């Protein structure tokens, strides 16, 4: 599999993301639908921060490149995990601001 949070339902008919049926999510929320695994995001933030500090010192600061994906909830998770954020556009600044970055 592409990643460890993608599986196929027991009957082999539906893709599951983090244990949730993607067809049911599409029916509930419509498509296109962006799916993010919060636990996986948090895990990756911690791994990245640890590696950065181990290799570049305690003052090293990890920054999320908001150009990659600019969603309010994602910004909140990034902030909760102690990462900074790199913003460029007015939209990214606005989203970071309403997510709690100052």
Contact map, one row per residue, 1 for C-alpha under 8 A:
111101100000000000000000000000000000000000000000000000000000000000000000000000000000000000000000000000
111101000000000000000000000000000000000000000000000000000000000000000000000000000000000000000000000000
111111000000000000000000000000000000000000000000000000000000000000000000000000000000000000000000000000
111111100000000000000000000000000000000000000000000000000000000000000000000000000000000000000000000000
001111100000000111100000000000000000100000000000000000000000000000000000000000000000000000000000000000
111111110000001111100000000000000000000000000000000000000000000000000000000000000000000000000000000000
100111111000001111100000000000000000000000000000000000000000000000000000000000000000000000000000000000
000001111111111100000000000000000000000000000000000000000000000000000000000000000000000000000000000000
000000111111111100001000000000000000000000000000000000000000000000000000000000000000000000000000000000
000000011111100000000000000000000000000000000000000000000000000000000000000000000000000000000000000000
000000011111110000000000000000000000000000000000000000000000000000000000000000000000000000000000000000
000000011111110000000000000000000000000000000000000000000000000000000000000000000000000000000000000000
000000011111111000000000000000000000000000000000000000000000000000000000000000000000000000000000000000
000000011011111100001110000000000000000000000000000000000000000000000000000000000000000000000000000000
000001111000111110001110000000000000000000000000000000000000000000000000000000000000000000000000000000
000011111000011111111100000000000000000000000000000000000000000000000000000000000000000000000000000000
000011100000001111111100000000000010000000000000000000000000000000000000000000000000000000000000000000
000011100000000111110000000000000000100000000000000000000000000000000000000000000000000000000000000000
000011100000000111111000000000000000000000000000000000000000000000000000000000000000000000000000000000
000000000000000111111100100000000000000000000000000000000000000000000000000000000000000000000000000000
000000001000011110111111100000000000000000000000000000000000000000000000000000000000000000000000000000
000000000000011110011111110000000000000000000000000000000000000000000000000000000000000000000000000000
000000000000011000001111111000000000000000000000000000000000000000000000000000000000000000000000000000
000000000000000000001111111100000000000000000000000000000000000000000000000000000000000000000000000000
000000000000000000011111111111000000000000000000000000000000000000000000000000000000000000000000000000
000000000000000000000111111111111000000000000000000000000000000000000000000000000000000000000000000000
000000000000000000000011111111000000000000000000000000000000000000000000000000000000000000000000000000
000000000000000000000001111111000000000000000000000000000000000000000000000000000000000000000000000000
000000000000000000000000111111101000000000000000000000000000000000000000000000000000000000000000000000
000000000000000000000000111111111000000000000000000000000000000000000000000000000000000000000000000000
000000000000000000000000010011111000000000000000000000000000000000000000000000000000000000000000000000
000000000000000000000000010001111100000000000000000000000000000000000000000000000000000000000000000000
000000000000000000000000010011111110000000000000000000000000000000000000000000000000000000000000000000
000000000000000000000000000000011111000000000000000000000000000000000000000000000000000000000000000000
000000000000000010000000000000001111100000000000000000000000000000000000000000000000000000000000000000
000000000000000000000000000000000111110010000000000000000000000000000000000000000000000000000000000000
000010000000000001000000000000000011111110000000000000000000000000000000000000000000000000000000000000
000000000000000000000000000000000001111111000000000000000000000000000000000010000000000000000000000000
000000000000000000000000000000000000111111100000000000000000000000000000000000000000000000000000000000
000000000000000000000000000000000000111111110000000000000000000000000000000000000000000000000000000000
000000000000000000000000000000000001111111111000000000000000000000000000000000000000000000000000000000
000000000000000000000000000000000000011111111100000000000000000000000000000011001000000000000000000000
000000000000000000000000000000000000001111111110000000000000000000000000000000000000000000000000000000
000000000000000000000000000000000000000111111111000000000000000000000000000000000000000000000000000000
000000000000000000000000000000000000000011111111100000000000000000000000000001001010000000000000000000
000000000000000000000000000000000000000001111111110000000000000000000000000000001000000000000000000000
000000000000000000000000000000000000000000111111111000000000000000000000000000000000000000000000000000
000000000000000000000000000000000000000000011111111100000000010000000000000000000000000000000000000000
000000000000000000000000000000000000000000001111111110000000110000000000000000000010000000000000000000
000000000000000000000000000000000000000000000111111111000000000000000000000000000000000000000000000000
000000000000000000000000000000000000000000000011111111100000000000000000000000000000000000000000000000
000000000000000000000000000000000000000000000001111111111001110000000000000000000000000000000000000000
000000000000000000000000000000000000000000000000111111111111100000000000000000000000000000000000000000
000000000000000000000000000000000000000000000000011111111100000000000000000000000000000000000000000000
000000000000000000000000000000000000000000000000001111111000000000000000000000000000000000000000000000
000000000000000000000000000000000000000000000000000111111111000000000000000000000000000000000000000000
000000000000000000000000000000000000000000000000000111111111000000000000000000000000000000000000000000
000000000000000000000000000000000000000000000000000011011111000000000000000000000000000000000000000000
000000000000000000000000000000000000000000000000000010011111100000000000000000000000000000000000000000
000000000000000000000000000000000000000000000000000110011111110000000000000000000000000000000000000000
000000000000000000000000000000000000000000000000100110000011111000000000000000000011000000000000000000
000000000000000000000000000000000000000000000001100100000001111100000000000000000011000000000000000000
000000000000000000000000000000000000000000000000000000000000111110000000000000000011110000000000000000
000000000000000000000000000000000000000000000000000000000000011111000000000001000011110000000000000000
000000000000000000000000000000000000000000000000000000000000001111111000000000000000111000000000000000
000000000000000000000000000000000000000000000000000000000000000111111100000000000000111000010000000000
000000000000000000000000000000000000000000000000000000000000000011111100000000000000001100010000000000
000000000000000000000000000000000000000000000000000000000000000011111100000000000000000000000000000000
000000000000000000000000000000000000000000000000000000000000000011111110000000000000000000000000000000
000000000000000000000000000000000000000000000000000000000000000001111111011000000000000000010010000000
000000000000000000000000000000000000000000000000000000000000000000001111111000000000000000000010000000
000000000000000000000000000000000000000000000000000000000000000000000111111100000000000000000011011000
000000000000000000000000000000000000000000000000000000000000000000000011111110000000000000000000001000
000000000000000000000000000000000000000000000000000000000000000000000111111111000000000000000000000000
000000000000000000000000000000000000000000000000000000000000000000000111111111100000100000000011001000
000000000000000000000000000000000000000000000000000000000000000000000001111111110000000000000000001100
000000000000000000000000000000000000010001000000000000000000000000000000111111111000000000000000000000
000000000000000000000000000000000000000001001000000000000000000100000000011111111111100000000000000000
000000000000000000000000000000000000000000000000000000000000000000000000001111111111000000000000000110
000000000000000000000000000000000000000000000000000000000000000000000000000111111110000000000000000000
000000000000000000000000000000000000000001001100000000000000000000000000000011111110000000000000000000
000000000000000000000000000000000000000000000000000000000000000000000000000001111111000000000000000000
000000000000000000000000000000000000000000001000100000000000111100000000000001111111100000000000000000
000000000000000000000000000000000000000000000000000000000000111100000000000001100111110000000000000000
000000000000000000000000000000000000000000000000000000000000001111000000001001000011111000000001000000
000000000000000000000000000000000000000000000000000000000000001111000000000000000001111100000000000000
000000000000000000000000000000000000000000000000000000000000000011100000000000000000111110011001000000
000000000000000000000000000000000000000000000000000000000000000000100000000000000000011111011000000000
000000000000000000000000000000000000000000000000000000000000000000000000000000000000001111111000000000
000000000000000000000000000000000000000000000000000000000000000000000000000000000000000111111100000000
000000000000000000000000000000000000000000000000000000000000000000000000000000000000000011111110000000
000000000000000000000000000000000000000000000000000000000000000001100100000000000000001111111111000000
000000000000000000000000000000000000000000000000000000000000000000000000000000000000001111111111100000
000000000000000000000000000000000000000000000000000000000000000000000000000000000000000001111111110000
000000000000000000000000000000000000000000000000000000000000000000000111001000000000000000111111111000
000000000000000000000000000000000000000000000000000000000000000000000001001000000000101000011111111111
000000000000000000000000000000000000000000000000000000000000000000000000000000000000000000001111111111
000000000000000000000000000000000000000000000000000000000000000000000001000000000000000000000111111110
000000000000000000000000000000000000000000000000000000000000000000000001101100000000000000000011111110
000000000000000000000000000000000000000000000000000000000000000000000000000100100000000000000001111111
000000000000000000000000000000000000000000000000000000000000000000000000000000100000000000000001111111
000000000000000000000000000000000000000000000000000000000000000000000000000000000000000000000001100111
